[in-house]
Amino acid sequence: MLLVYYKLYITHTLSGFLFDLDQSNVHRDIQYIEPIVKSCIPLPQKLYNITRRLRTVQEVELYFPGFKAFIDATEQEILIPEDKKRKKERVLFG
């Protein structure tokens, strides 16, 4: 898990999903195992030591030059009919 994390720099949430662990356990395990592995083999260094979320296009461009677009389609509005009969049918049949 530690080597996958260092190779791909995936989030602890994704690591938890891949290794069937909670993200807090992933963080704890990485903190525990990292010094032991580091004493045996060299681990790659992160390119940036940023720990906050990038909020503007300019910040993203600074760290990822040439990055064109990212679309988050998870929060699209769902239109619900105002007619009570249609609303009920929508709930029953999805």
HELIX and SHEET records of a PDB file:
HELIX    1   1 LEU A    2  LEU A    8  1                                   7    
HELIX    2   2 HIS A   12  PHE A   19  1                                   8    
HELIX    3   3 GLN A   23  CYS A   40  1                                  18    
HELIX    4   4 VAL A   57  TYR A   63  1                                   7    
HELIX    5   5 LYS A   84  PHE A   93  1                                  10    
END                                                                             
